[in-house]
Amino acid sequence: MMRMFRILIVVALVLALGGLGFWYMQRPTYVTTITPKHGDAAEIVYASGVVEPRNWAKVTALIRERIVEECDCEGKEVAKGAVLARLDASEAESALRELEARLSLSREEHRRFSVLASRNAASQQSLDRAGSEVAQLEALVAGQKARLESYVLRAPAKGVVLRRDAEVGEIADPGTVLFWVGQPRPLLVVADVNEEDIPRVEVGQRALLRSDAFPDRNLEAVVDSITPKGDPVTKTYRVRFRLPDDTPLMIGMSADVNIVVRVSENALLVPSLALRGEEVYVVENDRAVRRKLDIGIRGLQEVEILSGLAADTRVISPFPEDVEEGARVTLTAE
């Protein structure tokens, strides 16, 4: 009797555990759902760039020499050819004076041979040799005067000295930019666009900008030009964006650029979090049903649905990683 009682207890426990397991397996999963909404979807191409003037030039030294003079002109307008800085030209000027002295003596020697030749006291060969020496020294003097111009840094065009990176006493190295001269307006954003995106970019397209300097401002630009040749190393193409005259952006600021390639108005949209690839889970008769969709524009926050969903469909969001096809679900939010 006692044995039968124990068997019944074991059977009851097994049945209870089985029922508990069946309930656990069949229990509904709590999910949150959304319904698709209508709105505008924009296909964008992202790039990052820097604000630059449309017209400007960099002034560099052609020789390595010490700076002995510079203008107090940063932020001021200067005329074309205005002196921005001078380099130490003492050695070059000494060399010029020596050449000019030799040229003076050579010319005097040439005049003397001319008089002697007219009196048949000197040969024509001597006169020609003196004339050749004069011509050679004249060329050397002209070349030295031209080299002296390299010691003077001038404004290449009329404009504003946008920046000065030169101080008296410093050594100017060839190729190092000492002055930036240009027009403060109009401004451009110059950005590099990846080669896989450049076929979708065209002149005249609208671009939305974001700058850390103006986080609450809606900034816009227009694609102004695209460099025909890309960089094979970085695999990018340089694109210039025209800024409006009243832009608050300043030269040298960085900006994130979103080029609006295409806009789909009144599109059916669902959150990006609700999708895995081209599939979503929808709720039908309290069951999770996996559905493949026809996708249009993919944005950072939302995705355009071309077909596969009705406007009143309950879509599980975010995408449930632990829910199987046909599983029972209970809605916790709309």
Secondary structure, 3 states (H helix, E strand, C coil): CHHHHHHHHHHHHHHHHHHHHHHHHHCCEEEEEECCEEEEEEEEEEEEEEEEECCEEEEEECCCEEEEEECCCECCEECCCCEEEEECCHHHHHHHHHHHHHHHHHHHHHHHHHHHHHCCCCCHHHHHHHHHHHHHHHHHHHHHHHHHHHHEEECCCCEEEEEECCCCCCEECECCEEEEEECCCCEEEEEEEECCCHHHCCCCCEEEEEECCEEEEEEEEEEEEECCCCECCCCEEEEEEECCCCCCCCCCCEEEEEEEEEEEEEEEEEEHHHCECCEEEEEECCEEEEEECEEEEECCCEEEEEECCCCCCCEECCCCCCCCCCCEEEEEEC
